[in-house]
Amino acid sequence: MAGWVHEVRDLGGICFVVLRDREGKAQVTLVKKKIDKELFDAARRLVRESVISVTGSVKFEEKAPNGYELLPEEITVLNVSNSPLPMDTTGKVAAELDTRLDSRFIDLRRAETTAVFKIRHQALQAIREYFVENGFIETATPKVVATATEGGTALFPITYFDREAFLNQSPQLFKQILMSGGFDRVFEIGPIFRAEEHDTRRHLNEATSIDVEVSFADHFDVMEILENLVAYVYAQVIEKCKSSLETLEVELKVPKTPFLKLTYDEVIEIINARSEEKMHWGDDLGTFGEHIVGNYVYETTGESHYFIIDWPTEIKPFYAMPYEDRPEFSKSFDMMHRTMELSSGAQRIHIPDLLKSRIESQGLNPDGFEFYLKAFEYGMPPHAGWGMGCERFIMTMLGTENIRDTVLFPRDRRRLSP
């Protein structure tokens, strides 16, 4: 076996070396009277977090981790660790989040940290399985673009040879172009970049987005895809990540589908009935309002996930389709967890003239979207889609306090290294 020296317990006549790798811990037992003195002394001198390999025989031992112990014939030190360590890996001494992120290579050796990323891996694998089983094609769209994809100002400019370019905020425009290309059902899992000056426990400047676009569909069709995906991922994590969930002391249940759908107008009524801080028609939903509505949904249904539908057209992106009979409302939705927003989506405008007028109404120049609008001139089908933040999804699933715990090397307004 090979791994890291997690702990050395020298009890005089017996010495225990706890060997750790990604899958857990193994106890190496050395009894002084039964083993070579040189090997025994070498084990006692092992430095914590050094890398070693151990050759020996495995013996059943009820009191040892996992019920077995390793009786060594040879211990080889592959790399000696410096001392003292930047932080404790045993959990006996707690470390602040900044300390952990500064020494992420050590933090990742902690069972609790490893468990989060094992679950994240399984969740992403389940997402891909779900999409493939439902006829989706995985795509990869550019992350370096010439113009803002959604008309926002929160962009990271970069130098692209002799021109200015930007890191992409979203694959939105490109996945819509794919609908014109006849791809019908696509998904993408990839990085997005938002130059927003947030400094909160739930915002990142580089995040992973799970994006979907579907032709010949409306917003209700893609909401059904989304809620079924969430339920499928929860079921897969519960089935395949038992050990990691136990390490984190998290108990999950599969969300019940279909999710409750509240209209924007109903959300205003709920907030105003339960709070002195009033919400007015046309306001976006803030953190305070999210918690009020989330608690209401949880109290009345026992579920944490729900949709807010029929948002005002003016506060949604230009590509959200207005209702024909009441254009002040759009065929848009947000999927919420009771603590925060997880996903946003809509049926998209597929009619070129309406799309151009919506771009102009938001103070944008259609000329900057020529590459995008061109795809609508030659047969664009009706289509709908959504994007969901991977980190927020994992954060709400596991109940982690800070979104930075769900990404290996977070990028926020203060952190650019490691």
C-alpha positions in Angstrom: 0.0 0.0 0.0 1.1 3.6 -0.6 -0.1 6.9 0.7 0.5 9.6 3.3 1.5 9.2 7.0 -1.7 10.5 8.6 -0.6 9.8 12.2 2.0 8.0 14.2 1.0 6.7 17.7 4.0 5.4 19.6 2.9 3.4 22.7 6.3 2.1 23.6 5.9 -1.6 23.0 3.6 -1.1 20.0 3.5 1.5 17.3 0.6 2.4 15.0 1.1 4.2 11.7 -2.1 5.4 10.1 -1.7 5.4 6.3 -4.1 7.5 4.3 -5.0 7.7 0.6 -8.0 9.0 -1.4 -10.2 6.1 -0.3 -9.5 6.4 3.5 -7.2 5.1 6.2 -5.4 1.9 6.9 -3.7 0.9 10.2 -0.1 -0.3 10.0 0.7 -2.2 13.3 4.2 -2.8 14.5 4.7 -4.9 17.7 8.2 -4.3 19.1 8.8 -7.9 20.2 7.7 -9.4 16.9 9.4 -7.2 14.4 12.8 -6.1 13.3 14.2 -3.3 15.6 15.4 -1.2 12.7 11.9 -1.3 11.1 10.2 -0.5 14.4 12.5 2.5 15.0 12.1 3.8 11.5 8.3 3.7 11.9 8.5 5.7 15.1 10.5 8.4 13.4 8.1 8.8 10.4 7.1 12.5 9.9 3.4 13.2 9.4 2.3 13.8 5.8 5.4 12.1 4.4 4.7 9.7 1.5 5.4 6.1 2.2 4.8 2.6 0.7 4.3 -0.4 3.0 4.6 -4.1 2.0 3.2 -6.7 4.4 0.3 -9.0 5.2 -3.2 -8.0 6.0 -4.9 -9.3 9.1 -8.5 -9.0 10.4 -8.6 -6.6 13.4 -12.0 -5.4 14.5 -10.7 -2.3 16.3 -8.7 -1.1 13.3 -10.1 1.3 10.6 -12.2 -0.7 8.2 -11.7 -3.8 10.3 -8.2 -4.7 9.1 -4.6 -4.0 9.9 -1.4 -4.2 7.9 1.6 -6.1 9.5 4.6 -4.6 7.7 7.6 -6.4 6.3 9.0 -3.3 4.7 8.4 0.5 4.9 9.9 2.8 2.2 9.9 6.5 2.6 9.1 8.0 -0.8 9.2 11.7 0.2 9.7 13.4 3.6 7.3 16.2 4.5 8.4 19.4 6.0 7.3 20.2 9.6 5.4 22.0 10.9 2.5 21.6 8.5 0.6 24.6 7.1 -2.5 23.2 8.7 -3.7 20.1 10.6 -5.1 17.2 8.5 -6.5 15.2 11.3 -9.3 17.6 12.2 -8.1 18.1 15.8 -7.2 21.7 15.1 -9.7 23.7 13.0 -8.5 26.1 10.3 -10.1 29.2 8.8 -11.3 29.0 5.2 -8.6 31.4 4.0 -5.9 29.3 5.6 -7.3 26.2 4.0 -7.5 27.8 0.5 -4.0 29.2 0.8 -2.7 25.6 1.4 -5.3 23.8 -0.7 -2.9 21.0 -1.4 -3.0 20.1 2.3 -6.7 20.9 2.7 -7.5 18.4 0.0 -6.0 15.6 2.1 -8.8 16.1 4.7 -11.5 13.5 4.4 -14.2 16.2 4.6 -12.8 18.1 1.7 -12.2 15.0 -0.4 -15.8 13.9 0.2 -17.2 17.2 -1.3 -15.2 16.6 -4.5 -16.1 12.9 -4.8 -19.8 14.0 -4.6 -19.2 16.7 -7.1 -17.7 14.2 -9.5 -20.6 11.8 -9.0 -23.1 14.6 -9.6 -21.5 15.7 -12.8 -21.3 12.1 -14.0 -25.0 11.7 -13.2 -25.8 14.9 -15.1 -24.0 13.6 -18.2 -25.7 10.2 -17.9 -29.1 11.8 -17.7 -28.6 14.0 -20.7 -27.2 11.2 -22.9 -30.0 8.9 -21.9 -32.5 11.7 -23.0 -31.0 12.3 -26.4 -28.8 15.3 -25.8 -25.5 16.1 -27.5 -22.6 17.5 -25.4 -21.1 20.7 -26.9 -18.3 23.1 -26.1 -18.7 26.8 -27.0 -16.0 29.5 -27.0 -14.8 31.1 -23.8 -13.1 34.0 -25.6 -15.6 36.3 -27.3 -15.7 39.6 -29.2 -18.8 41.0 -27.4 -21.0 40.6 -24.4 -23.2 37.5 -24.7 -26.0 38.9 -22.6 -25.5 42.6 -22.8 -24.1 43.0 -19.3 -21.2 45.1 -18.3 -19.7 42.6 -15.9 -17.0 41.4 -18.3 -13.3 40.5 -18.0 -11.5 42.2 -20.9 -8.4 40.4 -22.3 -5.9 41.2 -25.1 -6.5 39.0 -28.1 -3.6 39.6 -30.4 -4.2 43.2 -31.6 -7.8 43.4 -30.4 -9.8 43.5 -27.2 -11.8 40.4 -26.4 -13.7 39.2 -23.3 -14.1 36.1 -21.2 -17.5 34.7 -21.9 -20.3 35.2 -19.3 -22.4 32.4 -20.7 -22.8 30.0 -23.7 -26.2 31.4 -24.2 -25.9 32.9 -27.7 -23.9 30.0 -29.0 -26.2 27.3 -27.8 -29.1 29.2 -29.5 -27.1 29.2 -32.8 -26.8 25.4 -32.4 -30.6 25.3 -32.5 -30.5 26.9 -35.9 -27.9 24.3 -36.9 -30.5 21.5 -36.2 -28.8 20.0 -33.1 -32.2 20.0 -31.3 -31.0 19.1 -27.8 -27.6 20.2 -26.5 -25.9 20.5 -23.1 -22.6 22.0 -22.0 -20.7 21.8 -18.7 -18.0 24.5 -18.7 -16.6 27.6 -17.1 -18.3 31.0 -17.1 -16.8 34.3 -16.0 -18.6 37.2 -14.3 -16.7 40.4 -13.4 -19.1 41.2 -10.6 -17.6 42.8 -7.5 -19.5 40.5 -5.1 -17.7 39.3 -1.9 -20.3 36.9 -0.5 -20.4 33.3 0.5 -22.4 32.3 -2.6 -20.7 34.2 -5.5 -17.7 33.4 -7.6 -16.1 35.2 -10.5 -15.3 31.9 -12.3 -17.9 29.3 -12.0 -19.0 26.1 -13.7 -22.3 26.3 -15.6 -24.5 23.5 -16.7 -26.4 24.7 -19.8 -29.2 23.2 -21.9 -31.0 24.2 -25.0 -33.9 22.3 -26.7 -35.6 22.9 -30.0 -39.4 22.7 -30.5 -39.9 23.2 -26.8 -41.4 25.9 -24.5 -40.4 26.9 -21.0 -42.5 24.2 -19.3 -40.8 21.5 -21.3 -37.3 22.5 -20.2 -38.5 23.0 -16.6 -39.6 19.4 -16.6 -36.1 18.4 -17.9 -34.5 20.4 -15.1 -36.6 19.1 -12.2 -36.2 15.5 -13.4 -32.4 16.1 -13.7 -32.2 17.4 -10.1 -34.1 14.4 -8.8 -31.9 11.9 -10.8 -28.7 13.5 -9.5 -29.8 13.3 -5.9 -30.8 9.7 -6.3 -27.4 8.8 -7.9 -25.5 10.6 -5.1 -27.5 8.9 -2.4 -26.8 5.5 -4.0 -23.2 5.9 -4.9 -21.7 8.3 -2.4 -22.8 6.7 0.9 -19.3 6.9 2.5 -18.8 10.6 1.5 -22.2 11.6 2.8 -21.4 9.8 6.1 -18.1 11.7 6.3 -19.9 15.0 5.9 -22.8 13.9 8.2 -25.3 14.7 5.4 -28.6 12.9 4.9 -30.2 13.5 1.5 -33.7 12.7 0.2 -34.7 12.7 -3.5 -36.7 15.9 -4.2 -40.3 15.2 -5.1 -41.3 16.1 -8.6 -42.9 18.1 -10.1 -41.6 21.1 -8.3 -44.1 23.7 -7.0 -44.5 26.6 -9.5 -45.2 30.1 -8.1 -45.9 33.0 -10.4 -43.9 36.2 -10.0 -47.2 37.9 -8.8 -47.7 35.2 -6.2 -44.2 35.7 -4.9 -44.9 39.4 -4.4 -48.0 38.5 -2.4 -46.1 36.0 -0.2 -43.3 38.4 0.6 -45.6 41.4 1.3 -47.8 39.3 3.6 -44.8 38.1 5.6 -42.5 41.1 5.7 -42.6 44.8 6.4 -40.0 45.2 3.6 -42.3 45.4 0.6 -41.6 44.1 -2.9 -43.1 46.0 -5.8 -44.0 44.8 -9.3 -40.9 45.1 -11.5 -38.4 44.5 -8.6 -36.0 41.6 -8.8 -36.0 39.1 -6.0 -33.3 39.9 -3.4 -31.7 37.6 -0.8 -34.2 38.6 1.9 -37.1 37.8 -0.4 -35.6 34.5 -1.5 -35.5 33.3 2.1 -39.1 34.4 2.9 -40.4 32.5 -0.2 -38.1 29.5 0.4 -39.2 29.2 4.0 -42.9 29.5 2.9 -42.4 26.7 0.3 -40.6 24.4 2.8 -43.2 25.0 5.5 -46.1 24.3 3.2 -44.7 21.4 1.1 -41.7 20.0 3.0 -39.6 20.5 -0.2 -36.7 22.8 -0.8 -36.9 23.2 -4.6 -39.5 25.3 -6.5 -39.9 27.4 -9.6 -40.8 31.1 -9.9 -42.4 31.6 -13.4 -43.8 34.5 -15.5 -41.3 37.2 -14.7 -41.7 40.8 -16.0 -40.2 40.9 -19.5 -38.2 44.1 -18.7 -36.1 42.5 -15.9 -35.2 39.4 -17.9 -32.6 39.1 -20.7 -33.5 40.3 -24.2 -33.9 36.8 -25.6 -36.7 35.8 -23.2 -40.0 35.3 -25.1 -42.9 37.6 -24.0 -46.4 36.1 -23.8 -48.4 36.9 -26.9 -51.5 38.0 -25.0 -49.7 39.9 -22.2 -46.2 41.0 -23.4 -45.4 42.6 -20.0 -44.8 39.0 -18.8 -42.2 36.6 -20.2 -42.1 32.9 -20.6 -39.2 32.7 -18.1 -38.4 31.0 -14.9 -36.0 30.7 -12.0 -35.4 27.4 -10.2 -34.9 28.1 -6.6 -33.6 26.2 -3.6 -35.0 27.5 -0.3 -31.7 29.3 0.3 -30.9 30.7 -3.1 -31.4 30.8 -6.9 -29.9 27.8 -8.7 -31.0 28.1 -12.3 -32.6 30.6 -14.7 -34.2 29.8 -18.1 -36.9 30.7 -20.6 -38.5 30.0 -23.9 -36.3 32.1 -26.3 -37.4 34.6 -28.9 -37.0 32.9 -32.3 -38.6 35.6 -34.4 -35.8 37.9 -35.8 -37.7 41.2 -35.8 -39.0 40.8 -32.2 -35.5 39.8 -31.1 -33.9 42.9 -32.7 -36.5 45.2 -31.1 -35.9 43.6 -27.6 -32.1 44.1 -28.0 -32.7 47.8 -28.8 -35.2 48.2 -26.0 -32.5 47.2 -23.5 -30.2 50.0 -24.9 -28.0 47.6 -26.9 -26.8 47.9 -30.5 -28.0 45.0 -32.7 -24.9 45.4 -34.9 -22.8 44.0 -32.0 -24.9 40.8 -32.2 -24.6 40.3 -36.0 -23.1 36.8 -35.7 -26.0 35.8 -33.5 -28.9 37.4 -35.3 -27.8 36.0 -38.6 -28.7 32.5 -37.4 -32.3 33.6 -36.9 -32.7 34.8 -40.5 -32.6 31.3 -42.1 -35.0 29.1 -40.2 -34.7 29.2 -36.4 -37.1 26.7 -34.6 -38.9 27.6 -31.4 -36.6 26.7 -28.5 -36.1 27.0 -24.8 -33.3 26.4 -22.3 -31.7 27.1 -19.0 -28.4 27.4 -17.2 -27.6 26.1 -13.7 -24.6 26.9 -11.5 -22.8 23.7 -10.6 -21.2 25.1 -7.4 -24.5 26.4 -6.0 -26.2 23.1 -6.8 -23.5 21.2 -4.8 -23.5 23.8 -2.1 -27.3 23.5 -1.5 -27.2 19.7 -1.8 -24.6 19.4 0.9 -25.5 22.4 3.0 -22.0 23.9 2.9 -21.6 27.4 4.4 -19.4 28.8 1.6 -19.5 28.2 -2.2 -15.7 28.2 -2.1 -15.8 24.8 -0.4 -17.3 23.3 -3.6 -14.6 24.4 -6.1 -11.0 23.2 -6.1 -9.3 26.6 -6.6 -11.8 29.4 -6.2 -11.6 32.7 -8.1 -13.2 35.7 -6.4 -12.4 39.4 -6.4 -9.6 38.8 -3.8 -8.3 35.4 -4.7 -6.2 34.7 -7.9 -3.8 32.2 -6.4 -3.4 29.3 -5.9 
